[in-house]
Amino acid sequence: MSLFKAREWWHASVGQGEEFDVGSMCIQISDTSSIPTIVTGSFKGVLRIYRVTSRDYKVDDLLLEQELDAPILQVESGRFSSTGGIQLAVLHPRKLVVYNAMSVESNYMQLNKLFEHGLEHTAANLTYGPFGGASGLDYICVQSFDGLLSIFECESFTFARFLPNFLIPGPLAYCEQSDSFVTCSSSFELESYKYKGLAAASGEKPTDVGSASMGYHTSKRVQADWRLVLGEVALDIRPGKISQGLQAYQADIVVLCEHNVFVVSSIGQITFQKRLEYHPACFCTYPVPGAKTAGGPENLLVATHTRNLLVYRGTTLAWSAHTDTQPVAVAVADLGPSLRGVIITLDDSGALVVSYLGTDPMLTPMGLMEGKDLDYEAMAREHRSLAAVIREHSGGARVEPASQLLLKTQIPSRFDYDDGADGRLSSSDGIKPHRKLTVKLYLVYHGPSSEIDAVQLHVKAPEPVLCENPLVVLPYISNDPLEPSLALISFLPGNGGLPASSTAVISVSYTTTSGETRAQSIEIELPLCLFCSVTVPVKSATFKITVCTNRTPPQLTALYEDLLSQVGVGTSQALSSGSAGANVLSFLYYSGHNCTILVSKQGGKYRLQSDRLEAIWLTLHELQKRLHAYYVAADDGALPSDGEGPLRITFEDALPMDDFFEVVDHHFEIRLRAGDLRKKLEDRAIQFRNIEKRLLMKFKDKNPSPLNQLDFLMDETYDSIMETGSVLDVAMEQLADAANKLACTVQLILILIRYRFQCTAEEFSVLKSYLSPEVVDGPEIGWEECVEAGMMHLLRSSLAKSSKETSVSIPMPTPAKDTSKLRKHIGLVLERLAKGMRMTLDPDDLSEASNAAATLSRTRSTKQAMY
């Protein structure tokens, strides 16, 4: 951004609806006139010549305007005819025409065609100069789109050569000091071809190396004198004298790229490189003002896409000025005795401007912002008034659209169909490939059915359950409540591991005719048959949990009638012959783990036992849900009632916190090991890249040096990378298993805390948002750090002992070294709950806590996706 603005001297609009590019402008210096002219040619085929004599544009400044019969790709001025004088070379797609612009009167010129060359290949650009050391004449080289360089010496065609390994044309320039052509290939390499080398080479189109080696082409092929890797696209190439101390026989080649400016010597060595902090558009070179001799040092003028003109003296930025147009072509020339060193710019729409670098400060604000200054006080007043209007019309609540999509589900408790008679399975229990459970989703749209389109159902099933059709597209949604639209969603049981949740989420997205995208979701509780089946009672167990109720316990066969109706013949016979009868029931998860329920005949106690602590949570969750449903039906008169009041479940034993923390430590240990392996893999990858760079430097060296065991080190590093990657894959699988085990254990601990301290539904929801059963591990912040922050927030908000604790700010989570702080904070939360403190939060605090938990969850999910 420049503080100064280029001062406009003269401005003209070149045509209407015409387009221009970098080759659409040149400066013509006539032998008969002391005032140079500006020549422009558009893609529409209109050639114009201007002469700037005074400030501001006048009609007499336009000396010539003539429409040619083809688009003009490039115009150049030089000595192109053997008759002498200065001529114009106009490049069309299929021909090259040389004109002589003669002055008929003082303010009028006439265009005479001297000669024309037809082009068999479509032209891209041209360059000119005294090829081969010609004296007093400029020859022309035309580059075509298929890589053909055609050389024209005045009225005669000399020869044509194809460039090797050509794909698309790049900028083309001629360096007189080295008598060579310089261009940029599609492989981002700067290439130089000697004129004599092109003349001596064959004119045949180059073929592949294999064909040439077999003898199909024995002629001399075109070869580059030197190549230089640029690494990016070249926008323009021009010869100049930018470096200090160059002799008359030396020259620089200036290459403008998208992000750099390269100054290269005539033998292909980089003199210096300038990194650009902007996107350049075009550039030119011009002699340093006050140079004593012709051919002296030159400056560099770059026009940017931010409408700035930057003057460089070597690598130093000497001046910067802002312009009102976006140039595609720029030049510096003397347009008369009083207009020396002015800047001529042309943009793509035809705005031709002659300006000079003044010291007038810019009147517009920084950032090139257009329009008036922003009035923030007025904006605030308008915002308050609009907010008041919205509150007045909405009553302070969110306004829901009048048309809505209603969702209702019908969830069966049994599989769709089973093997064997009477709806029972065969003698072998377990997962059957054909067993599935179909949920019916009814959809009704309250509004015209023509207003809704592109309805899609997205189903997210809890692991290890599989969804047969996770994406359902509905072409039509009914608006009749008596005949709703029906979508069938099938779930299949899986054996990937223990379920950490039994809830599936169905999201519906659709688009209205007004283009508004809406979405709704519904959560459904999947039946127990998708996760486990009834098996023969298992007596031995490592972990035991006992809960008490205030109601007479029903028979387990009545509670789990749906599962018992689907057991195999062998299991059914074993259950019938068992001595325990209806007081014992064992469940076999499809992952292979089991859990058993034992009911006490007196006292209303239920014991749940299993060899795995995490396998108890789903059985306990399902038991309390079925008990509530059973006693609600009994109180309503559908079942026999004992008349002992509402169901109340308690847990009177000590919480299994030691077993819980053992699971947490196991998960944290695997997290640390996976992090160390990830860091080791990153270090080995960096080491491997460094070895590759060193080997590449040795291979490129003209005088090869010994490898010094680099090849051996490279092999060892590669083997280490592969070995570490394999170990990391195993560690990530172990981490996934540990995360699943931790999630199930957290679910169990949450239920036991609720029963131990008789938490209400609101308090249980608050606790679940802080002690989250969703285990998501990022590369740095994981479940342990987030739960620790949640416990600290609880201790300093609803469970704070005094106002002093609430005033202490909570730091952002940082990677933990161990789980000691997590153990301490969870213990403090349980201790304060045991003393009777409640977790009821104010609505603002609850909203803040929910937002913080959601932000942490999104952050962890994003980091996990990145890695």
Secondary structure, DSSP 4 states (H G I P E B T S, - for coil): --SEEEEEEEEEE--SS----TTSEEEE--SS-SS-EEEEE-TTSEEEEE---SSS--GGGEEEEEE-SS---EEEEE--STT-S-EEEEE-SSEEEEEEEEEEETTEEEEEEEEEEE-SS-EEEEEEE-GGG-SS--EEEEEETTSEEEEEETTEEEEEEEPTT--S---EEEETTTTEEEEE-TTSEEEEEEHHHHHHS--SPP--HHHHHTTS--SPPP--SEEEE-SS-EEEEEEE--STT--TT--EEEEEESSEEEEEETTS-EEEEEE-SS-EEEEEEEEPTT-SSTT--EEEEEEETTSEEEEEETTEEEEEEE-SS-EEEEEEE--BTTB-SEEEEEETT-EEEEEEEEEEEP-SPTT---SSPP-HHHHHHHHHHHHHHHHHHHTTS----SSEEEEEEE--SS-S--SSGGG-B-SS-S--TT--EEEEEEEEEES-GGGEEEEEEEEEPPTT-EES-SEEEES-----TTS-EEEEEEEE---SS--S--EEEEEEEEEETTS-EEEEEEEEEPPGGGTEEEES-----SEEEEEEESSPPPPHHHHTHHHHTT-BHHHHHHHHH-SSGGGEEEEEETTS-EEEEEE-SSS-EEEEEESSGGGHHHHHHHHHHHHHHHHHHHHTTSS------S--EE--S---HHHHHHHHHHHHHHHHHHHHHHHHHHHHHHHHHHHHHHHHHHHH-SS----TTHHHHHHHHHHHHHHHHHHHHHHHHHHHHHHHHHHHHHHHHHHHHHHHHT--HHHHHHHHHHS-S-----SS--HHHHHHHHHHHHHTTTT-SSHHHHTSPPPPP---S-SHHHHHHHHHHHHHHHTT------HHHHHHHHHHHHHHHHHHHHHHHH-
